[in-house]
Amino acid sequence: MKTVETLNEGLKREYRLTITAKDIDARVDDEVKAIAPTVRMPGFRPGKVPPNLIRKMHGDALNADALNKAIDQGVKDLMAQEKLRPALQPGVTLADGYERGKDAELTVALEVLPDIATPSIDGLKLERLTVPADDKAVMAKIEEFAAQMKRFEDAPKTKKAAQGDQVIIDFAGSVDGVAFDGGTGEDMAVEIGSGQLIPGFEDQLVGVKTGDEKVLKVTFPDEYPVDNLKGKPAEFAVTVKEVKVPAASKIDDEFAKSLGLESLDKLKELMKDQVEQELNGLTRTYMKRKLLDQLAAAHDFDVPPTMVEAEFGQIWQQLEHEASHEEDPEAAKAELEKDRDEYHAIAVRRVRLGLLLSEIGQAHGVQVSNQEMQRLIMQAAQQYRPEDRQRFVEYVQQDALAAAQLRAPLYEDKVVDFLFEKAEISDREVTREEIEAAIEADDDGHVHGPGCGHDHDHDHKPAKKAAAKKPAAKKDAVKEEAKAEKAPAKKAAAAKAEDKPAAKKAAPAKAADEKPAAKKAPAKKAAAKK
């Protein structure tokens, strides 16, 4: 194999490889020998078919297979010979005009990971904000839980349904006078004002009473998941069977017993554990953001553009999805577009932090054990149907990139925990409101890095403008989740789903596509609106 470097610019590399016809032909010979014992041909005993006839019968397929294997080996040899650490899967292009029996010329293009000096972890200082799980916080959690466990009791038959009441109905839906699949139901409980059904449905139940019959006129949303109902006006003939009102929830021993617990004290004990977990989560979130801010402020190096674009694409896709569900989607998207550069800077920061965390982890021996990895795989497999779980497990075991993607969040957490152990930490007790405010503070779109002169932010969204409402969940879209576990020396170097090469084989179908459809009334909102 001949190798010529044709591009060396920044993190971009390009090579021209020549794989000789002799090498390819030798691989074909090896393949012929391997399959000869299984080849069957009239007139010959099993395993006795002459090699030249096997070549004649299967030549094109054998040559294609040999060429693919030669290319794979050539790329591997190139990575080892040039000591390359690809950021993503290299792009391999076979020159036009290749014919069987001729040398194969390839172009291998890739971006390499930057050389990063082992980051110093000395001098890290962090403040740990803690919130006590006091009785007030525990009772607030119990009250919140009680509200979710809302019960309804029968109302007088003359009671007119109001907001917050529950109505038990039979219904029959039609579009253009024709009934549609799933449009009929009996004894469906509808809480007026819950927003669980398509716009207008619940509102028209205000004022009905037991025994009433009413025709509700609604329009299915444009994003409704059933294609033949999207945007269609519909009518629902409704019979009201019962009207119920919310029952008062008294938080006492009887309430605890209704949940299968011994007493209210036992419920408080369980809820205190839950509150402590939530508060510990807030503490960790705050500390992690401050830690990442310090790392970002202390390190500056070029990052592979393709990794940045993949990260940015993931951010932007979620932002656009959220914008599409605003009251004025076009205005929200136009407003979003003004901040494109700032979100792109956030993507750069995320990639840089991911590489930093990976470098720190490798330098200090942070690892995800086989046992931990198996647990991750089994947990992820639970999102699939039982009959597909083994297929998912096999897929992750065979695909290095999929495994790295699954490993990344745990690896990052372990590196962060390692850095917490090395940092000088001071403690300060605050209220829940104070720590939540601290986490949300400085939501002005400033992206921190070397020379910024600040040390107080994280990857927040740009500040909301008054001109148009921004998408609602962007803070989640751009939250600090710099995935680590980039495996620089491996062919599948990136650890994030958005970093997968386009030609990578598909994963098993997602659970969302393969789970049985939930049984629900056709009047319910599209899933994206929930």
C-alpha positions in Angstrom: 0.0 0.0 0.0 1.3 3.4 -1.0 0.4 6.4 1.2 0.7 10.1 0.2 -0.4 13.0 2.5 -2.4 15.5 0.4 -3.7 17.9 3.1 -2.4 18.9 6.5 -4.3 22.0 7.6 -5.2 22.7 11.2 -7.0 19.5 12.4 -7.8 18.4 8.8 -5.9 15.6 7.2 -6.3 14.0 3.8 -4.4 11.0 2.3 -4.3 9.2 -1.0 -3.9 5.5 -0.6 -3.1 3.0 -3.4 -4.0 -0.6 -2.8 -2.4 -2.8 -5.4 -4.3 -5.2 -7.6 -1.9 -7.9 -6.4 -3.0 -7.3 -2.8 -6.7 -7.4 -3.7 -6.2 -10.6 -5.8 -4.3 -12.3 -2.9 -7.3 -11.6 -0.7 -9.6 -13.1 -3.3 -7.5 -16.2 -3.2 -7.8 -16.4 0.5 -11.6 -16.0 0.3 -11.8 -18.7 -2.4 -9.9 -21.1 -0.1 -12.2 -20.2 2.8 -15.5 -20.9 0.9 -14.3 -23.8 -1.2 -15.4 -26.5 1.2 -19.0 -25.2 1.1 -19.4 -24.6 -2.6 -21.7 -26.9 -4.5 -21.7 -27.4 -8.3 -23.2 -30.1 -10.5 -20.6 -32.6 -11.5 -18.3 -32.1 -8.6 -18.2 -33.6 -5.2 -18.8 -31.2 -2.2 -15.6 -29.3 -1.5 -14.0 -30.3 -4.8 -15.0 -27.5 -7.1 -11.9 -26.0 -8.8 -10.8 -22.6 -7.6 -10.9 -21.1 -11.1 -14.6 -22.1 -11.4 -15.4 -20.6 -8.0 -13.8 -17.4 -9.2 -15.8 -17.5 -12.3 -19.1 -18.0 -10.5 -18.5 -15.6 -7.6 -15.8 -13.3 -8.9 -17.5 -10.0 -8.6 -18.8 -10.7 -5.1 -15.4 -12.0 -4.0 -13.6 -9.1 -5.5 -16.0 -6.6 -3.8 -15.5 -8.3 -0.5 -11.8 -8.4 -0.8 -11.6 -4.7 -1.8 -13.7 -3.7 1.2 -11.5 -5.7 3.5 -8.4 -4.2 1.9 -9.8 -0.7 2.4 -10.6 -1.4 6.1 -7.1 -2.7 6.7 -5.6 0.1 4.7 -7.4 2.8 6.8 -6.4 1.0 10.1 -2.7 0.8 8.9 -2.8 4.5 8.0 -4.1 5.4 11.5 -1.4 3.4 13.1 1.4 4.5 10.8 0.6 8.2 11.0 -0.4 8.0 14.7 -3.7 9.6 13.9 -6.5 10.1 16.5 -9.6 10.7 14.4 -12.3 12.9 15.8 -15.0 11.1 13.9 -15.1 8.2 11.4 -12.8 9.0 8.5 -14.4 9.6 5.1 -13.2 7.1 2.5 -13.8 7.6 -1.2 -12.9 5.2 -4.0 -11.6 7.0 -7.1 -13.8 6.9 -10.1 -13.0 4.4 -12.8 -11.9 1.6 -10.6 -12.1 -1.8 -12.4 -11.5 -5.3 -11.2 -7.9 -6.3 -11.7 -6.6 -2.7 -11.3 -5.0 -0.9 -8.4 -7.5 0.9 -6.2 -6.9 4.5 -5.3 -8.6 5.9 -2.2 -9.0 9.3 -0.6 -9.1 9.2 3.2 -10.3 12.5 4.8 -10.6 13.1 8.5 -10.3 15.5 11.3 -8.0 14.6 14.1 -8.4 15.3 17.8 -6.2 18.2 19.0 -3.1 17.5 21.1 -4.1 18.6 24.6 -1.5 19.0 27.3 -2.7 17.1 30.3 -5.0 19.5 32.1 -3.9 20.7 35.5 -6.3 19.8 38.2 -4.5 21.7 40.9 -6.0 24.8 42.5 -9.7 23.9 41.8 -11.9 25.6 44.3 -15.6 25.0 44.6 -18.5 26.1 46.8 -21.0 23.5 47.8 -24.4 25.0 48.4 -26.5 22.7 50.6 -30.2 22.8 51.4 -31.5 20.9 54.5 -34.5 18.6 54.0 -36.5 20.1 56.8 -40.1 19.3 57.8 -41.5 22.2 55.8 -39.9 20.9 52.6 -41.1 17.3 53.3 -44.7 18.4 53.9 -44.6 20.5 50.7 -43.6 17.4 48.8 -46.3 15.4 50.4 -48.9 18.0 49.5 -47.6 18.1 46.0 -47.9 14.3 45.8 -51.4 14.5 47.3 -52.5 16.9 44.6 -51.3 14.5 42.0 -53.3 11.7 43.7 -56.4 13.8 43.2 -59.6 11.9 44.0 -63.1 12.8 42.8 -66.5 12.1 44.5 -70.0 12.0 43.1 -71.8 15.3 42.8 -75.6 15.9 42.8 -77.2 15.1 39.4 -78.1 18.7 39.0 -74.5 19.9 39.5 -73.2 21.7 36.4 -69.6 20.8 35.6 -67.0 23.5 36.2 -63.3 23.8 35.7 -61.5 21.2 37.8 -64.5 18.9 37.9 -64.4 15.4 36.4 -66.9 14.3 33.8 -67.6 10.7 32.8 -68.7 10.5 29.2 -69.5 8.2 26.3 -68.5 9.7 23.0 -68.7 9.0 19.2 -66.5 11.1 16.9 -66.9 11.8 13.2 -65.2 13.8 10.4 -67.4 15.0 7.6 -70.2 12.9 9.1 -68.1 9.7 8.9 -67.0 7.8 12.0 -63.2 7.2 12.2 -61.2 4.4 13.8 -60.8 4.9 17.6 -63.3 7.7 17.7 -65.7 5.9 19.9 -65.4 5.3 23.6 -67.4 4.7 26.8 -66.9 5.8 30.4 -64.0 8.0 29.7 -63.0 10.3 32.6 -62.2 13.8 31.6 -60.9 16.4 34.1 -62.0 19.8 32.8 -59.0 22.1 32.5 -56.4 19.3 32.6 -55.4 20.1 29.0 -55.1 16.4 28.2 -57.5 16.6 25.2 -57.3 18.6 22.0 -58.1 22.3 22.3 -61.7 23.1 22.8 -62.9 19.7 23.8 -62.7 20.2 27.6 -63.9 23.8 27.5 -67.2 22.7 25.9 -68.0 20.4 28.8 -68.2 23.3 31.2 -71.9 23.6 32.3 -73.0 20.0 31.4 -74.7 17.9 34.0 -75.5 14.2 34.4 -77.7 12.9 31.5 -76.9 15.7 29.1 -76.2 15.0 25.5 -74.1 17.5 23.5 -72.2 17.7 20.2 -68.7 19.1 20.6 -67.1 20.7 17.6 -63.3 20.7 17.5 -60.4 20.8 15.1 -57.5 18.3 15.3 -54.1 20.0 15.6 -51.9 20.1 12.5 -49.3 18.0 14.4 -51.8 15.4 15.5 -50.1 11.9 15.2 -52.9 10.4 13.0 -52.3 11.6 9.4 -55.9 11.4 8.2 -57.0 13.6 11.1 -54.4 16.3 11.1 -56.0 19.7 10.9 -59.5 18.2 10.3 -62.7 19.6 11.9 -64.5 17.0 13.8 -67.7 16.5 15.9 -68.0 14.4 19.0 -71.5 13.3 20.1 -71.1 13.2 23.9 -73.4 11.7 26.6 -72.6 12.8 30.1 -73.0 9.9 32.5 -71.6 11.5 35.7 -70.2 14.7 37.1 -67.7 14.4 39.9 -66.1 17.1 42.1 -62.6 17.0 43.6 -62.5 15.3 47.0 -60.7 17.0 49.8 -57.4 15.3 50.5 -56.6 15.3 54.2 -53.0 14.4 54.9 -53.1 12.1 57.8 -52.6 8.4 58.8 -55.5 7.4 56.7 -54.1 9.0 53.6 -50.8 7.2 54.2 -52.6 3.9 54.6 -54.4 4.5 51.3 -51.0 4.4 49.7 -50.1 1.1 51.4 -48.0 2.6 54.2 -48.3 2.1 57.9 -48.6 5.7 59.0 -48.1 9.4 58.1 -44.7 9.2 59.8 -43.6 6.4 57.4 -44.8 8.6 54.5 -42.8 11.5 55.8 -39.7 9.2 56.1 -40.0 8.1 52.5 -40.6 11.6 51.3 -37.7 13.0 53.2 -35.4 10.5 51.3 -36.9 11.8 48.0 -36.5 15.4 49.0 -32.9 14.8 50.0 -32.2 13.2 46.6 -33.7 16.2 44.8 -31.7 18.7 46.9 -28.5 16.7 46.5 -29.1 16.8 42.7 -29.4 20.6 42.8 -26.2 20.8 44.8 -24.4 18.6 42.3 -25.7 20.5 39.3 -24.5 23.8 40.8 -21.1 22.4 41.6 -20.7 20.8 38.2 -21.5 24.0 36.4 -18.9 25.9 38.4 -16.4 23.2 37.8 -16.9 23.2 34.1 -16.7 27.0 34.1 -13.3 26.8 35.6 -12.1 24.2 33.1 -13.5 26.2 30.2 -11.9 29.4 31.5 -8.5 27.8 31.8 -8.2 26.0 28.5 -8.3 27.1 24.9 -7.6 24.9 21.9 -9.0 24.2 18.5 -11.7 21.6 18.3 -12.8 19.5 15.3 -15.3 21.5 13.2 -17.4 18.4 12.4 -17.8 17.6 16.0 -18.9 21.1 16.7 -21.4 21.0 13.8 -22.8 17.7 15.0 -23.2 19.2 18.5 -24.7 22.4 17.2 -27.1 20.4 15.0 -28.4 18.6 18.0 -28.9 21.8 19.9 -30.6 23.5 17.0 -32.9 20.6 16.2 -34.3 20.7 19.7 -34.6 24.5 19.7 -36.5 24.4 16.4 -38.8 21.7 17.7 -39.7 23.8 20.7 -40.2 26.9 18.6 -42.6 25.0 16.4 -44.9 24.6 19.4 -45.1 28.2 20.3 -48.2 30.3 19.8 -46.4 32.0 16.8 -43.9 29.5 15.5 -42.6 31.7 12.7 -41.9 34.6 15.1 -40.2 32.2 17.6 -38.0 30.7 14.9 -37.1 34.2 13.6 -36.1 35.3 17.1 -34.1 32.1 17.5 -32.2 32.7 14.3 -30.8 35.9 15.8 -28.9 33.9 18.4 -27.5 31.2 16.1 -23.9 32.4 16.6 -24.3 32.3 20.4 -25.7 28.7 20.3 -22.8 27.8 18.0 -20.4 29.1 20.6 -22.1 26.9 23.2 -21.5 23.9 20.9 -17.8 24.7 20.7 -17.6 25.0 24.5 -19.4 21.6 24.9 -17.0 19.8 22.6 -14.0 21.4 24.2 -15.2 20.4 27.7 -15.9 16.9 26.5 -12.3 16.5 25.2 -11.0 18.0 28.4 -12.9 15.6 30.6 -11.8 12.7 28.4 -8.2 13.8 28.7 -8.4 14.1 32.5 -10.1 10.8 32.8 -7.5 9.0 30.7 -4.6 10.7 32.5 -5.9 9.7 35.9 -7.1 6.2 35.1 -10.9 6.9 35.4 -12.7 3.9 33.9 -16.2 2.4 33.4 -16.0 -1.2 34.6 -17.4 -4.1 32.6 -19.9 -4.7 35.3 -21.0 -1.0 35.1 -21.2 -1.2 31.3 -23.3 -4.3 31.4 -25.7 -2.6 33.8 -26.0 0.4 31.4 -26.7 -1.9 28.5 -29.4 -3.8 30.4 -31.0 -0.5 31.6 -31.1 0.9 28.1 -32.5 -2.3 26.7 -35.6 -1.9 28.9 -36.9 0.9 26.6 -37.4 -1.7 23.9 -40.1 -4.4 23.6 -39.1 -7.6 25.3 -38.6 -9.4 21.9 -36.1 -6.7 20.8 -34.0 -6.3 23.9 -31.5 -9.1 23.0 -31.1 -7.6 19.6 -30.3 -4.2 21.1 -27.8 -5.8 23.5 -26.0 -7.6 20.6 -25.9 -4.3 18.6 -24.2 -2.4 21.4 -21.8 -5.2 22.0 -20.8 -5.3 18.4 -20.7 -1.6 17.7 -17.9 0.4 19.4 -19.5 3.8 18.7 -22.9 2.7 20.1 -21.1 1.4 23.2 -19.1 4.6 23.6 -22.3 6.7 23.3 -24.0 4.7 26.0 -20.9 4.8 28.3 -20.3 8.6 27.9 -22.7 10.0 30.5 -21.5 7.7 33.2 -17.9 8.3 32.3 -18.4 12.0 32.5 -20.0 11.7 35.9 -17.1 9.6 37.1 -14.5 12.2 35.9 -16.5 15.0 37.6 -16.7 13.0 40.8 -12.9 12.5 40.6 -12.4 16.3 40.2 -14.7 17.0 43.1 -12.5 14.8 45.3 -9.4 16.8 44.2 -11.0 20.2 44.6 -10.9 22.4 47.7 -14.6 22.7 48.7 -16.3 25.1 51.0 -19.8 24.6 52.3 -22.6 27.1 52.6 -26.2 26.4 53.6 -28.9 28.1 51.5 -32.6 27.7 50.8 -34.0 25.8 47.9 -35.1 29.0 46.2 -31.5 30.4 46.5 -29.8 27.4 45.0 -32.4 27.3 42.1 -31.8 31.0 41.5 -28.0 30.4 41.6 -28.4 27.7 38.9 -30.5 29.9 36.7 -28.4 33.1 37.4 -26.8 35.2 34.6 -29.0 33.8 31.9 -27.7 36.3 29.4 -26.2 34.1 26.7 -22.6 34.8 27.6 -20.4 31.8 26.8 -17.4 31.5 29.0 -13.9 30.7 27.9 -10.3 32.0 28.1 -10.1 35.7 28.3 -13.8 36.3 29.0 -13.1 37.8 32.4 -15.9 36.0 34.1 -16.3 32.9 36.1 -20.0 32.6 36.8 -22.0 31.2 34.0 -22.7 28.0 32.2 -24.2 27.1 28.9 -27.4 29.2 29.2 -29.6 30.2 26.3 -29.4 33.8 25.1 -31.5 36.3 27.0 -35.2 36.3 26.0 -36.1 39.2 23.8 -39.4 41.1 24.2 -40.2 41.1 20.5 -41.3 37.4 20.4 -41.6 34.5 22.8 -38.7 32.1 22.7 -39.2 28.3 22.7 -40.1 27.2 26.2 -37.6 24.4 26.9 -34.4 25.9 25.6 -32.7 25.8 28.9 -32.8 22.1 28.8 -31.7 22.1 25.2 -28.5 23.9 26.0 -27.8 22.6 29.5 -24.3 21.5 30.3 -24.0 18.0 29.1 -20.6 17.8 27.6 -20.3 14.2 26.8 -16.9 12.7 27.5 -15.4 9.4 26.6 -14.1 10.4 23.2 -11.8 7.4 22.3 -9.1 9.2 20.2 -7.2 6.1 19.3 -10.2 4.2 18.1 -11.8 4.1 14.6 -15.1 5.0 16.3 -13.7 8.0 18.2 -16.7 10.1 19.1 -19.0 9.2 21.9 -22.2 11.0 21.1 -25.1 10.0 19.0 -24.9 13.2 17.0 -21.3 12.4 16.2 -22.1 9.2 14.3 -20.8 9.0 10.7 -23.6 9.2 8.2 -22.8 5.8 6.8 -22.9 4.0 10.1 -25.3 1.0 10.2 -28.6 1.7 11.8 -29.4 0.8 15.4 -32.4 -1.3 16.2 -35.6 0.6 15.8 -36.2 2.9 18.8 -38.7 2.1 21.5 -40.9 5.0 20.5 -41.4 3.4 17.1 -41.7 -0.2 18.3 -43.8 0.1 21.5 -47.4 -0.9 21.1 -49.5 2.2 20.6 -51.0 3.5 23.8 -54.8 2.9 24.0 -56.2 6.4 24.1 -59.2 8.4 22.9 -58.7 10.1 19.5 -59.3 13.4 21.1 -56.1 13.4 23.0 -53.3 15.8 22.1 -50.4 14.8 19.9 -47.5 13.5 21.9 -45.3 16.4 21.1 -47.7 18.8 22.9 -47.5 17.0 26.2 
